[in-house]
């Protein structure tokens, strides 16, 4: 059953995406669009397109997952390997590389997704040309509408499973292993690629392309949009340029523009469109008309021929100049007195071009023969460029009666073309220098690199970037306000903590004796100043150490039992007197008190206080090894 027609609400949603985010999906196949947008709506539990449009207006962050759902990026290295082998072994050497060695080679990977096919093209050209010639001649433009996919392509880092499809020879030569199971394309190969955002439906095509790869992208568009895109591809390609499509795509409506090289693998070559002037017959015989033309008709015909803005001469079968119009007389200094003379006796027969060989070819092939962009320097004046067309003339019986030669002045278009080529070369040189500098700056952020690369493919990117920056600025302002609030809270809590620490220091300092606090593992948590003065160890020397590992004048092993009893709750407080030696080496008796350190979950440690016993209060004390018995 056929899919229902999209509702006006659906079309309004597409118009909103085009107006707000610059994505024009109106040329995509409606069935695919409806299916993917419905999938996203089901994930959000929305029932109709009007609700989803309202949701997009309230939640701008929804555009990213929506575009990820619509723009399905399915690609890989050397996908359809037999097609790539055909391209590398036969098509590229015959159609692309078969030119002068100094000519640049421009390649366009349209709909490149995350860049695998663009890098596949780069590896093939590098193998065919060698590293040095590849760097000097090849430039690959890779474009897509998906910014997230382009970001991955620019990083040129892929997981090992993604690189498995690359032949081992290419993998060893053009990839560098990274950490975490990834591999990166070598920088010398990466520099020849320019990635940028480009909408095939809205943006102007990249021009002067020798090889254009657009695989399995057109299949998502309707027939009308496909025809527009293919017409742009025809304009983008040089004469004889190669187009490489996916196996799911056909060009039935473009047979007049492209000729198949390999129909099964969707590889074709551009056909040049004949210009109107190639089909113009300047002079035609009317001998088959009944009757004899009147003198008035003959004068009108001669006047029309003489007034033609294109220089024309007519030569009969004997090689005699038969007719010459006013434009030809003024350009080549041919007078009416030269009519009837053999063409070979006139300067126009060999200047600006050898007409005799051109005429012989037209007679032999019985069709118009043209020579384009012939440079001609008149005796007085600047250089001109002419287009010469030799057209055989036939009578009503098909017998050749002569030949017409026309000279069209194409100087103005030629100069414009030269100026355009010069400007494009300057622009290309400037852009390549900018790209090279950008690649060498390892500290340049990705956003700047993206903007620089997209100067070649789109002028609308700047507006989109500005909108994103405004949104980012608002988010940063909100974040700064939240950080200020958090800083204020931290400052208040720091002040409170400082007050508590000062209060604790004051309490610990007010004790007459030394105070040590340990946790349940007997790790020292607190060591006050009196302890430092009594035992000679600073706080930073004992912090985090086990109490029983200290080597001080206090026999700590004798305190194991009272501290354990206090910790397990069998005693609310233990006191023992032990013989000790203070940090000055003086023998003292020390009264050690153990109290429980209480917490939310019960006893969390032991508070140990140590005071030197006055001389008058000393009493004998014997503690056995291990601290488990006392007398």
N, C-alpha and C positions, 0 to 999 in steps of 0.2 A: 504494500500500500504506500502511495506517495506521501511524503512528509507534508504537513499542512503549511500554508503560506505564513511567514512571520507576521506578527501583529504590528500595528502602528507603535505600540509601546516598545517592541523590540527595535524597530527602526529609530525611535527616539533615543534608545540606549546607545545605539551605534553612533548617532549624531553627537551625543554627549561625549563619548570617548574621543571622537575626532576633534571636537571643539576644545575640550579641556586638556587632553594629553597629546593631541596631534597624531593619533593612530587612526588611520582610515581603513576600517574593516568592511566598508560597503561593497568592495570588489571581491570579497571572499565568498565562497560557496555558503549559502544560507543554511543548508542542512548541517554542515560541520560546525558553523558558528553556534547555531541553536543548541546542538548537542553538547558543546563544550561549556557554553555559558550556563545551560541548565545544570550541568554537573557541578559547577561552582555554586549555584544557587541552592542546590540540595545540601551542599556542605554547610551552608549558612542557615538552612531551614527557612528559606524565603520561597514564596509561592508564585509571584509574578514579576515581570520585568519592571513595572512601576515601583514596586517595593525595593528591588535591587538598585534602581537608579537613585532612589532616596538614600539607600544605604551607602552608595558611593559618594554622594555629596556630603554625608556626615562623617564617613570614614575614608579619607583619602589614601590611607595605607592599603586599602583593598585593591588598588589598581595593580600593584605588583603581583599578588597571587593570581589575579584575573588574567593578566598578560601571560604569566607562566602557564596557565591552563590553555589559553588560546594558541600561543606560539609554541608548538611542539617542536623541539630541536632534536631530531634523530639523525645522527651522522656518525662517521667513523673513518679511520684511516683506510685508504685503498678499498672502500666499499665497492662491491661488484668488481673483483680483481681482474676479470677477463676484459672488462671495458677499459680499465686503467692500462692494462698491457697493450691493448690496441692503440690507445692514445699515445703511450710512451714510445712504442716501437715503430709505428707507421704514421700516425696522423701528425704528431708534432714535428718529427723530422721532415715530412714532406710539405706540410702546409704552413708551418710557423717558422721553422729554422731555415727554410729554403729561401734565403734573402741575403743581402749584403752583410758581411760580418759586423760592420759597425752600427747597423740599424738597431735601435732599442726594441725590446720586446715587452709589451704591456699585456698583463693578464688580469681578468676580473673574475673573482669568485663571488657571485651574487647569491645571497641567502646562505652565508658561510656558517651560520650557527656558532658553535664553539671552536671553529677554526681547523678541524681535522682535514677537510678536503683542501683548504688553502695551503696548509703545510704539505699535503701530499703533492700538490702541483709544484711547490717549491723544491721538494726533494727530486722530483722527476727532472725538472729543468737543470738543477745542480748536477745531476748525474750525466745529462746529455751534453752540457756545455762545459763542465768543469767549474771549480770554485771561483776562479778569477773572472772568467767571462760571465758567469752567472751574476756576480756582484756588479759588473760593469754594465750589463745589458738588460737584466730582467727586473721588472717592478710588478709586484702582485698587489692588487687592490682587493680587499676582502670586506664585504659589507653585509649588514643584517639590521633588522629593526629591533632586535632584542638586546638591550644594554647588558643584561646579566651574562648572556652568552658571549658577547664581545669582550667583556671583562676577562672571562676565562681564556678566550683566544689570545688576548694581549699578554697575559701572564705566561702562556706557552708551556704550562706544566700540566701533565696528564698522569693519571694513575697507571700502574703497570699493566692492569688488565685492558686498558684502553690502547696501549701501545703494542699489545700482542699481535694485532693485525699487520703491523709494519714488518716487511721482510727483514730478516736478521742483518743483512748487509746495510740497509738504510738505518736500522735501529742503532747499530754500532757507530755509524758514521755521523749521524745527525742528531742524536739524543745524548744527554748527559744525565746519569742517575742522580737522584736527590734522596733525601731522607723520607721516612714514612711511606715507602713503597710508591714513589712518584718518579717521573722522568721529565726533563725539560728539553725543549728544542734548543739547539745550539744558537748562540747569539749571532754568529755570522750569517746563518740562514734566516733568523728572525728579522734582521734589519731590512731585508728586501720586501717585507710585507707591511702594508698599511691597512689598519683596521679602522672602520668608521661606520657610523649609523647611516643607513640609506633605506628609504622607502621606495620600493620598485614601482608603486602606483603613483606617488606624488612627486618624487624627486627626479631631477634631470639625470640622465644616464652619464656614466663616465665614457669619455670619447677615445677614439684612436686605439681600440682594443684589438689585439691579435688572437687571443683565445679567451672565450667567455664560458665559464662553467656555472650552471644554475640547475642543480640536480634536486628533483623532488620538491621544488618550491612552487612551481606554477600549478601543480595539482590542487592546491588549496584555493585557487582563484576561480571565478566563473569564466565562461568562454569569452565574454566581452573584455574583461580585464586581462585575460591571457593574451588576447590579440593586441591590446595596447602595449603590454610589456614586451611582447616579441617584436613589435614595430620599433620600440626604443632600443632593443638589443640589436636590431638591424642597423639602426643609426650609429650605435656605439662601435660596432665592428668595422675594421678596415676592410677594403675589398679583398676577398679571399680569406677573411678571418673565419675561425672555427668556433662553433657553438656546441657545447656538450651538455645535454639534458639528462634527466633521470629516466629510468625505464618506464615509469608510470605516466610519462608525458608525451604528447604528440604535437605535430605542427601542421595539421591538416589545412588550416586557414592561411598558412604562410608558405605555400609551395612556390609562389612567385618570388619570394625573398631568400629562400634557403634551398640548397640542394643536398640530399643525403649522401654522406660518405659511408656510414654504416647505419642502416635503418634500425637494425636490431638493437644496437647499443646507443641509439639516439645521438649520433655524431653527425653534424652537418656543416656545410660551408656557405658563407654568404654569397648571394648573387647580386651583382650590381644592377641597379635599376637604370634602364636606358633613359637618357634625358630627351626632352622634347626636340631639341635641335638635331639629335641623331636621326629622327624620323621625318624631318622636314625636307621635302623635295622642292627645291627652289624653282626648278623649271620643268614643265611637263609639256609633251607634244599633244596636239589635238588633231592630228592628221586623220583620225578615224571619224571625225565629225563630218556629216554630209555637207556638201556645198563648199564654196570658197569663201573665206572670211572677207568681210567688207574692209575697205581701206580705213574706215573709222575704227573698226575693231582692232586692226593691226596697229594703228597709232596708239590706241588705248593700252594695248598689251605692251608695246615698246616703252610707253611712258611709265607704266607701272614697274616694268623691269628696271628702267633707268633710275627711278626714284627709290628703289629699295635701299634701306639703311645699311644693308650688309653688302660688302664688296663681292661682285659675282662676275665671272667670265664663262663663256660657252665656247667649247672647242669641238669642231666636227670630226668625223671619222678619219679624215686625212691629216689631222693635227694642225688645222688652220684655225686661228682666232676668228670666231664667228660673231660673238656678241661681247660687249663689255659695258657695264653700267657706270654711272657717274662716280659712285663711291670708289670703284676699282681704278678708274682713271686718275682720280686725285691721289690715291694711296700709292700706286705703283708707277705713276708717270707714263701711263699708257694712253695714247691719243686715238681719236677716231680713225686717223690715218693708218694705225697699226692693224685695224680690222682687215682680215684677209691675208695677213702675213703668217708664216709658219710659227707656231708657238715656240719652237726651239730657238728662233732668232730673237726672242724677246727676253728681257731681264727677268720678267715675272716667272719664267719657266724654271728658274733655279734659285730665285731669291724672292721671298724669304725661305722657301722650301723647294726641294726638287719635285716639281709637279709631274714630270714624265714617269717616274716610277710609281707615283700615287695613281696616275691615270691608268697605267698598264694594269695595276692591281684591281682597280675598279672594273675595268673591262673584263679581266679574267674571272673575277668572282661574281660579276653582274649584280653588285650591290653597292650601297654607299660606303666609302672608306674615309675615315676621319683621322686626322693628326691633331692632338691637343697640345696647348701651351707651347706653341712654337715661338721662340724668342726672335724678334725682328727689330733691327736698329735702322730706322729711316735715315736718310741723308741729313735731314734737319729735324730735330726733335728728340724726345726721350724714348727709351726702349719701350716697345710694346710686345704684347703676347697675343698671338692669333690662334684661332681654331679653324683648321682647313678641312672641308668636306668635299670629296669628289663623288658626284652622283651620276651614274650612267643614265642616258636618256634613250627611251625606246619609242618606236612608233606603234600604231595600233596593231601591227602584226607581231610585235615583240622583237623587232629588229633594232639593233643598236644604231642610233643615228648621231651620237655625239656624247659629250659629257659636260656637266655643269660643275664648276669649281667655285665654292663660296669661301670667303675669308671673314670670320666673325671676330671682332676685336673684344678680347676678354681681359684686357689690361686691368680694368678696375677691379673685377673679382680676384684676379691673380694677386694684385697688390694687397687687397684686403686679406687674402689667404696668407700671403707672406707675413703681413703684420700680425695676423692671428697666430701663425705658427711661431713667430719670434716671441710674441707675448706669452704663448703657452710654454715655450722652451724656458723663457726667463722664470715664469711661474713654477714650472716643474723643477728647475735648478734650485730656486729659492726654497721650494718645499722640501726637496731632497736634503739640502743643507740643514734645514730646520729639523727634519726627521733624524738625520745623523747625529746632530748635536743632542737632540732629545734622548736618543738611545744611549749616549755615552754618559749622561748624567744619572748615575745610579740612585741618587737621592731624590730625583724628581718624583712627585706623587702621581698616582694613577689617574687622578682626575685631570691634571694638566696634560698628561700624555694623550688622554682620550680627546681632549679639546683640540690639541694640535693636529692630531691625525684626522679629525673630522672636518677641518677647514677645507679639505679637498672635496668632500662629498656632500656637505649640507651647510646652508646658511641659516637654517632654522634652529640648529642646535644651540646657538647662543641664547635665544629666547627661552628655550626649554631649560637650559642650565641656570639662567637667572631666576626662573620660577622655583627651581629646586633649591637654589641658594636662599631665596626669601623664606621658603619653608624651613630650611635648616637653621636660619638665623632665629626664627621664632622658637624653634625647638631649643636652640642654645640659650636663648634668653630665659625660657622656662627652666632649663637645667641649671643655669646660673642662679636663678632665684631659689631653686631647691637646695643648691649647694650652700648658698648664703645662710639659709635657714638651718641646714645641718651644721655648718660651722659655728653658728651661734649656740646651738645646743651642745656641740662638742666643747666650746669655750666655757659654757656654764658648768658642764660636767667636769671639765678639767679643773676649774676653780674649786668645785666641791671636792674633787679628789685631792687637790693640793691641801685644802683645809683638813680633810680627814687624815692625810699623811702627816701634816704638821701636828694634828692632835695626837696621832699615834706616836710620833717622835717625842712629843712632849711627855706622853704617858711613860714610854719606854725610858726616856731620860730621867724621869722622876724616881725610878726604882733605885734603891741603894745598891743592889747587887746586879750581877750580870743576868740577862734574860735571853733565852734561846727558845725558839718555837720550831717544832718539827712536825711533819705530816705523818700519816700512818705508816709510811715506808721509812721513817726516821730521817727524811731529807730535810735539811735546814732551810727554813723559810725566813726566820728573823734572827738577827744577831746584833744586839744593841751595842752602844758605845762602851758600856761598862764591861761587856764581854771582850771587846777589842782590847781594853786597857788591862783586863785581868789575865788574858791568855795570849796576847800578842799577835793575834790574827785579825786582819782587816775583814770587813764585811764581804768585799768582793772575792776574797780568797776562800771563804767557806760557803758562799751562796750556792745552793743546789747540791752540795756534797752530803754524804751520809754522815750522821752525827758520830757513829761509832768508828768511822774511818779517820777521825781527826787525831793528829799526833801532837797533843798539847800536854800541859802539866796536869790536867785533870784525868784521872783514871776512868775513862768513859765506859769501859766494859763492866765496871761495877754498878753502872746505872741501868743496865739492861732490864733487870727484874722490876725495879720500881716503875720504870717507864712503861713496861709491858703491862703490869697490873693496872696502871692508870688508864692505859689505852683500851684494854678489854673491859674496863668497868668494874673490876674486882676491888678497886680502891678509889676513893674520892680524892685522895691526895696522899702522896708518899713523901717522906723526908728522910734523908740519910746524911750522915757526916762522913766525908772521905778526906784522906790525906792527899794534898795536891801541891804543885809547885807553880807559882805564878810566873808571869813573863819575865820577872827580874831574877828568877832563880831562887826565890825565897820559899821555904817550906811553910805551907799554911794548912789549916783545917778548913774545909769548905762545907757549908750547909747547903745541900741540894734539895729543892722542893719540886715535886712533880704534880702538875694540875692538868686536868683534861681540857683540850681545846674543843669546845662544843660548836657544832654546825647544824644545818637544817636536817641532816641525816644522822645526827648523833655525834659520837666522838670522832673528830676529824684529825686529831693529833695531840701533842703533849706540849704544855708550856713548862719549861724548866728554868727555875731561878737559882742562882748560885751566889752565896754571900760568904765572905770570910768570917770565921768564928773568932770572936775576941779572945785574947789570951786567957782572960779570967773564966771563960766558959768552955774551954777546951776539955774534952774527955777522951779517953782511949776508945779507939774504934778499930775493929778488925773485920774486913770484908773478904770472904773467900773468892777465889778466881771464878769469874763468871757472874758475880753479883747476885747469886741465888740464895746465899746464907749470910747472916749478919750476927755479930756478937758484940 
